[in-house]
Amino acid sequence: MTLKVGDIIKFERIFTVEDVELFTKVSGDEGTHHITPDQQGRVVIQGLLTATLPTKVGGDHNVLARKMSYEFLRPVFTGDTILCEVKIERFEKQGDRTHITATFVCQNQHEKDVLSGYFSGVIL
């Protein structure tokens, strides 16, 4: 898929307890809210684990990120269905590099925004 300004890329993900456990091992983020289930048996996903959602677009299109900005709006819990919508704001060839900037918003299954921000970089 060749990207262009205005493209919107959408995908969903449900984070599991196993995802949180793996991320806890890698990141060292062992806050009790990430390892102790609430009354419904859920744990809070690490913010940076949630932030991996928009980076999928970068990985799918060989983006070497240079800047990233995240605003964490509300907690995400294991079992939540998160829809990530990424909009290409800039896609411009300059010399031997293609520069890209995208904005994103992630919503839970209740259509509540949980994460927003942007990333920019170059396509390798």
N, CA, C and O of each residue as an XYZ file, in Angstrom:
496
protein
N       0.844     -1.181      0.000
C       0.000      0.000      0.000
C       0.884      1.236      0.000
O       1.716      1.407      0.890
N       0.709      2.088     -0.980
C       1.427      3.350     -1.027
C       0.624      4.380     -0.250
O      -0.563      4.575     -0.511
N       1.267      5.036      0.697
C       0.584      6.026      1.522
C       0.508      7.366      0.806
O       1.333      7.695     -0.046
N      -0.523      8.131      1.189
C      -0.649      9.501      0.701
C      -1.343     10.334      1.779
O      -2.005      9.792      2.664
N      -1.186     11.635      1.694
C      -1.817     12.539      2.658
C      -3.325     12.303      2.649
O      -3.950     12.202      1.594
N      -3.882     12.220      3.829
C      -5.319     12.001      3.987
C      -5.695     10.551      4.228
O      -6.809     10.274      4.673
N      -4.791      9.613      3.943
C      -5.084      8.203      4.207
C      -5.371      7.997      5.683
O      -4.732      8.600      6.545
N      -6.335      7.140      5.960
C      -6.657      6.759      7.335
C      -6.514      5.246      7.436
O      -7.111      4.494      6.666
N      -5.720      4.825      8.389
C      -5.453      3.410      8.612
C      -6.067      3.053      9.967
O      -5.789      3.706     10.972
N      -6.899      2.016      9.985
C      -7.571      1.597     11.215
C      -7.260      0.132     11.512
O      -7.154     -0.690     10.602
N      -7.118     -0.175     12.782
C      -6.980     -1.556     13.211
C      -7.346     -1.649     14.682
O      -7.338     -0.650     15.401
N      -7.666     -2.863     15.121
C      -8.072     -3.098     16.508
C      -7.138     -4.076     17.185
O      -6.461     -4.886     16.550
N      -7.130     -3.965     18.509
C      -6.358     -4.914     19.305
C      -7.004     -5.046     20.677
O      -7.522     -4.079     21.235
N      -6.963     -6.252     21.202
C      -7.368     -6.525     22.584
C      -6.112     -6.970     23.318
O      -5.492     -7.965     22.942
N      -5.731     -6.239     24.364
C      -4.559     -6.613     25.160
C      -4.958     -7.653     26.196
O      -6.038     -7.585     26.784
N      -4.070     -8.612     26.408
C      -4.320     -9.697     27.356
C      -3.429     -9.536     28.589
O      -2.506     -8.722     28.607
N      -3.728    -10.326     29.608
C      -2.877    -10.355     30.801
C      -1.462    -10.776     30.402
O      -0.484    -10.245     30.928
N      -1.352    -11.731     29.470
C      -0.032    -12.185     29.018
C       0.750    -11.046     28.362
O       1.962    -10.938     28.552
N       0.061    -10.192     27.590
C       0.723     -9.026     26.982
C       1.309     -8.129     28.072
O       2.450     -7.678     27.971
N       0.521     -7.877     29.107
C       0.976     -7.016     30.208
C       2.139     -7.653     30.942
O       3.093     -6.966     31.307
N       2.075     -8.955     31.161
C       3.173     -9.651     31.854
C       4.469     -9.558     31.053
O       5.529     -9.292     31.619
N       4.390     -9.774     29.743
C       5.586     -9.663     28.900
C       6.138     -8.244     28.903
O       7.346     -8.044     29.024
N       5.250     -7.255     28.770
C       5.702     -5.865     28.756
C       6.297     -5.471     30.107
O       7.253     -4.698     30.168
N       5.733     -5.997     31.173
C       6.268     -5.740     32.516
C       7.703     -6.241     32.603
O       8.568     -5.546     33.137
N       7.967     -7.439     32.084
C       9.326     -7.996     32.102
C      10.287     -7.145     31.288
O      11.414     -6.896     31.716
N       9.847     -6.697     30.115
C      10.711     -5.916     29.230
C      10.942     -4.510     29.770
O      12.068     -4.014     29.745
N       9.885     -3.864     30.257
C       9.969     -2.454     30.651
C      10.378     -2.246     32.104
O      10.940     -1.208     32.453
N      10.095     -3.230     32.946
C      10.340     -3.048     34.374
C       9.254     -2.241     35.059
O       9.367     -1.948     36.249
N       8.199     -1.872     34.334
C       7.082     -1.102     34.900
C       6.186     -2.062     35.659
O       5.298     -2.692     35.085
N       6.434     -2.167     36.974
C       5.728     -3.121     37.822
C       4.759     -2.448     38.782
O       4.556     -2.921     39.901
N       4.161     -1.341     38.343
C       3.165     -0.692     39.192
C       2.098     -1.685     39.612
O       1.705     -2.544     38.823
N       1.625     -1.578     40.844
C       0.666     -2.565     41.348
C      -0.587     -2.635     40.479
O      -1.205     -3.694     40.372
N      -0.971     -1.515     39.856
C      -2.157     -1.521     38.993
C      -1.936     -2.331     37.710
O      -2.891     -2.647     37.001
N      -0.664     -2.668     37.412
C      -0.356     -3.491     36.241
C      -0.259     -4.979     36.594
O      -0.284     -5.829     35.704
N      -0.152     -5.287     37.863
C       0.026     -6.696     38.238
C      -1.043     -7.223     39.193
O      -1.139     -8.433     39.400
N      -1.846     -6.336     39.774
C      -2.905     -6.760     40.690
C      -4.263     -6.531     40.032
O      -4.630     -5.387     39.763
N      -5.010     -7.597     39.769
C      -6.316     -7.445     39.114
C      -7.301     -6.655     39.974
O      -7.260     -6.703     41.204
N      -8.191     -5.925     39.290
C      -9.263     -5.223     39.996
C     -10.389     -6.205     40.304
O     -10.229     -7.405     40.083
N     -11.518     -5.725     40.806
C     -12.630     -6.593     41.197
C     -13.217     -7.353     40.017
O     -13.887     -8.370     40.199
N     -12.964     -6.860     38.807
C     -13.471     -7.525     37.601
C     -12.420     -8.441     36.971
O     -12.650     -9.013     35.905
N     -11.261     -8.580     37.636
C     -10.203     -9.455     37.143
C      -9.314     -8.829     36.078
O      -8.537     -9.531     35.430
N      -9.419     -7.523     35.890
C      -8.635     -6.831     34.866
C      -7.435     -6.143     35.507
O      -7.451     -5.817     36.694
N      -6.391     -5.928     34.700
C      -5.283     -5.070     35.122
C      -5.188     -3.917     34.133
O      -5.661     -4.006     33.000
N      -4.567     -2.837     34.586
C      -4.373     -1.665     33.744
C      -3.173     -1.909     32.837
O      -2.107     -2.318     33.298
N      -3.353     -1.657     31.558
C      -2.275     -1.776     30.576
C      -1.290     -0.626     30.795
O      -1.713      0.500     31.057
N       0.001     -0.888     30.692
C       0.987      0.192     30.749
C       0.707      1.168     29.601
O       0.378      0.758     28.488
N       0.842      2.463     29.893
C       0.603      3.474     28.860
C       1.453      3.248     27.625
O       0.972      3.381     26.500
N       2.720      2.906     27.835
C       3.596      2.712     26.678
C       3.266      1.439     25.912
O       3.596      1.335     24.731
N       2.624      0.470     26.554
C       2.144     -0.695     25.804
C       0.986     -0.270     24.902
O       0.922     -0.678     23.743
N       0.087      0.533     25.420
C      -0.991      1.077     24.585
C      -0.406      1.883     23.430
O      -0.920      1.843     22.312
N       0.676      2.615     23.709
C       1.305      3.470     22.688
C       1.966      2.670     21.571
O       2.369      3.245     20.560
N       2.084      1.349     21.737
C       2.629      0.550     20.637
C       1.644      0.451     19.479
O       2.039      0.100     18.367
N       0.383      0.749     19.715
C      -0.607      0.620     18.642
C      -0.267      1.480     17.423
O      -0.162      0.939     16.322
N      -0.091      2.795     17.571
C       0.210      3.576     16.364
C       1.577      3.259     15.764
O       1.807      3.535     14.586
N       2.485      2.686     16.547
C       3.792      2.348     15.973
C       3.691      1.183     14.994
O       4.615      0.946     14.217
N       2.577      0.454     15.025
C       2.364     -0.627     14.057
C       2.400     -0.076     12.631
O       2.953     -0.708     11.731
N       1.812      1.096     12.432
C       1.810      1.708     11.095
C       3.239      1.999     10.668
O       3.606      1.769      9.516
N       4.051      2.506     11.598
C       5.459      2.743     11.290
C       6.170      1.467     10.895
O       6.939      1.452      9.933
N       5.919      0.392     11.631
C       6.539     -0.886     11.318
C       6.075     -1.447      9.988
O       6.865     -2.016      9.234
N       4.793     -1.285      9.704
C       4.243     -1.794      8.447
C       4.790     -1.059      7.224
O       4.783     -1.596      6.117
N       5.268      0.184      7.431
C       5.698      1.013      6.295
C       7.153      1.456      6.401
O       7.570      2.399      5.728
N       7.929      0.773      7.250
C       9.371      1.036      7.368
C       9.699      2.469      7.778
O      10.637      3.069      7.253
N       8.933      3.014      8.708
C       9.173      4.376      9.194
C      10.228      4.343     10.291
O      10.117      3.585     11.255
N      11.236      5.162     10.134
C      12.208      5.411     11.197
C      11.714      6.669     11.915
O      11.873      7.783     11.416
N      11.116      6.475     13.087
C      10.502      7.593     13.807
C      11.571      8.546     14.326
O      12.638      8.128     14.778
N      11.257      9.838     14.249
C      12.150     10.863     14.783
C      11.503     11.592     15.955
O      12.187     12.003     16.893
N      10.194     11.750     15.898
C       9.456     12.398     16.979
C       8.166     11.630     17.225
O       7.520     11.139     16.299
N       7.811     11.543     18.509
C       6.537     10.938     18.892
C       5.980     11.739     20.064
O       6.716     12.151     20.960
N       4.687     11.948     20.039
C       4.024     12.642     21.134
C       2.759     11.867     21.494
O       1.965     11.520     20.620
N       2.581     11.603     22.773
C       1.432     10.844     23.247
C       0.708     11.632     24.326
O       1.337     12.270     25.170
N      -0.620     11.584     24.292
C      -1.424     12.098     25.389
C      -2.300     10.937     25.861
O      -3.172     10.461     25.134
N      -2.051     10.499     27.078
C      -2.778      9.372     27.655
C      -4.030      9.936     28.321
O      -3.931     10.694     29.285
N      -5.198      9.574     27.816
C      -6.446     10.224     28.199
C      -7.248      9.465     29.246
O      -7.922     10.075     30.076
N      -7.180      8.138     29.211
C      -7.854      7.322     30.231
C      -7.232      5.937     30.216
O      -6.610      5.546     29.228
N      -7.393      5.194     31.300
C      -6.752      3.880     31.379
C      -7.343      2.884     30.377
O      -8.505      2.971     29.979
N      -6.494      1.945     29.996
C      -6.895      0.815     29.173
C      -6.708     -0.435     30.038
O      -5.694     -0.588     30.718
N      -7.692     -1.312     29.999
C      -7.675     -2.521     30.809
C      -7.551     -3.751     29.915
O      -7.924     -3.719     28.742
N      -7.027     -4.830     30.479
C      -7.019     -6.096     29.748
C      -8.461     -6.421     29.370
O      -9.387     -6.220     30.155
N      -8.628     -6.922     28.165
C      -9.954     -7.259     27.664
C     -10.635     -6.135     26.906
O     -11.603     -6.383     26.186
N     -10.153     -4.894     27.049
C     -10.721     -3.789     26.269
C     -10.383     -3.975     24.792
O      -9.295     -4.439     24.453
N     -11.307     -3.616     23.926
C     -11.050     -3.582     22.490
C     -10.668     -2.156     22.132
O     -11.456     -1.227     22.316
N      -9.451     -1.988     21.619
C      -8.949     -0.651     21.300
C      -8.862     -0.511     19.782
O      -8.196     -1.295     19.106
N      -9.550      0.502     19.267
C      -9.498      0.839     17.850
C      -8.503      1.981     17.684
O      -8.648      3.030     18.311
N      -7.502      1.782     16.849
C      -6.500      2.808     16.569
C      -6.753      3.332     15.156
O      -6.869      2.564     14.201
N      -6.836      4.653     15.049
C      -7.043      5.306     13.756
C      -5.884      6.272     13.528
O      -5.693      7.220     14.290
N      -5.125      6.024     12.485
C      -3.950      6.827     12.148
C      -4.242      7.573     10.853
O      -4.675      6.975      9.868
N      -4.002      8.884     10.858
C      -4.230      9.704      9.657
C      -2.892     10.259      9.169
O      -2.147     10.867      9.938
N      -2.597     10.045      7.896
C      -1.368     10.558      7.299
C      -1.556     12.047      7.011
O      -2.409     12.432      6.211
N      -0.755     12.873      7.667
C      -0.846     14.328      7.529
C       0.181     14.879      6.543
O      -0.055     15.894      5.887
N       1.320     14.200      6.447
C       2.395     14.625      5.534
C       3.058     13.378      4.978
O       3.368     12.447      5.720
N       3.271     13.363      3.684
C       3.979     12.278      3.018
C       4.673     12.920      1.831
O       4.063     13.139      0.784
N       5.953     13.220      2.002
C       6.644     14.086      1.046
C       8.048     13.574      0.749
O       8.858     13.370      1.653
N       8.315     13.376     -0.514
C       9.648     12.958     -0.964
C      10.554     14.189     -0.976
O      10.205     15.218     -1.555
N      11.722     14.078     -0.333
C      12.732     15.135     -0.337
C      14.080     14.474     -0.571
O      14.641     13.837      0.321
N      14.586     14.636     -1.778
C      15.845     13.978     -2.113
C      15.661     12.479     -2.100
O      14.768     11.946     -2.760
N      16.514     11.795     -1.342
C      16.437     10.335     -1.287
C      15.605      9.821     -0.117
O      15.604      8.621      0.158
N      14.901     10.707      0.570
C      14.091     10.310      1.721
C      12.650     10.746      1.545
O      12.350     11.735      0.877
N      11.776      9.984      2.161
C      10.365     10.357      2.211
C      10.028     10.672      3.656
O      10.213      9.838      4.542
N       9.534     11.876      3.889
C       9.166     12.321      5.232
C       7.680     12.057      5.457
O       6.848     12.237      4.567
N       7.382     11.626      6.673
C       6.000     11.294      7.015
C       5.660     11.888      8.375
O       6.484     11.899      9.290
N       4.436     12.379      8.489
C       3.873     12.799      9.768
C       2.455     12.243      9.817
O       1.720     12.303      8.831
N       2.084     11.708     10.959
C       0.743     11.146     11.127
C       0.210     11.503     12.502
O       0.966     11.609     13.468
N      -1.084     11.686     12.578
C      -1.766     11.863     13.856
C      -2.538     10.582     14.134
O      -2.817      9.803     13.222
N      -2.879     10.371     15.396
C      -3.636      9.167     15.735
C      -4.523      9.401     16.937
O      -4.283     10.284     17.760
N      -5.545      8.588     17.009
C      -6.405      8.526     18.180
C      -6.793      7.066     18.381
O      -7.073      6.346     17.422
N      -6.805      6.647     19.629
C      -7.207      5.291     19.984
C      -8.430      5.394     20.883
O      -8.467      6.206     21.808
N      -9.428      4.565     20.604
C     -10.663      4.559     21.383
C     -10.932      3.163     21.916
O     -10.574      2.161     21.297
N     -11.572      3.119     23.083
C     -11.984      1.823     23.623
C     -13.340      1.421     23.042
O     -13.918      2.146     22.232
N     -13.831      0.274     23.458
C     -15.075     -0.265     22.929
C     -16.283      0.593     23.272
O     -17.365      0.380     22.726
N     -16.117      1.554     24.165
C     -17.198      2.479     24.528
C     -17.082      3.797     23.761
O     -17.755      4.776     24.083
N     -16.214      3.807     22.738
C     -15.956      4.992     21.898
C     -15.416      6.172     22.706
O     -15.666      7.333     22.381
N     -14.676      5.852     23.759
C     -14.005      6.871     24.570
C     -12.544      6.923     24.151
O     -11.885      5.887     24.064
N     -12.032      8.129     23.889
C     -10.626      8.277     23.532
C      -9.755      7.887     24.717
O      -9.980      8.329     25.844
N      -8.750      7.044     24.443
C      -7.828      6.616     25.491
C      -6.414      7.132     25.238
O      -5.618      7.250     26.170
N      -6.098      7.442     23.971
C      -4.748      7.870     23.606
C      -4.839      8.685     22.331
O      -5.583      8.339     21.414
N      -4.069      9.780     22.276
C      -3.969     10.541     21.026
C      -2.550     11.068     20.912
O      -1.790     11.066     21.881
N      -2.206     11.518     19.716
C      -0.881     12.078     19.516
C      -0.479     12.107     18.060
O      -1.316     12.109     17.157
N       0.842     12.132     17.853
C       1.368     12.136     16.488
C       2.747     11.498     16.474
O       3.388     11.338     17.512
N       3.190     11.137     15.272
C       4.574     10.721     15.071
C       5.055     11.265     13.733
O       4.267     11.504     12.818
N       6.358     11.452     13.644
C       6.949     11.864     12.372
C       8.286     11.180     12.221
O       8.912     10.779     13.202
N       8.718     11.051     10.972
C       9.983     10.397     10.700
C      10.236     10.306      9.219
O       9.690     11.075      8.429
N      11.069      9.360      8.854
C      11.396      9.142      7.440
C      11.150      7.675      7.106
O      11.245      6.797      7.964
N      10.836      7.439      5.855
C      10.658      6.076      5.354
C      12.009      5.582      4.891
O      12.688      6.249      4.110
N      12.402      4.415      5.371
C      13.686      3.838      4.966
C      13.595      3.174      3.614
O      14.587      2.637      3.122
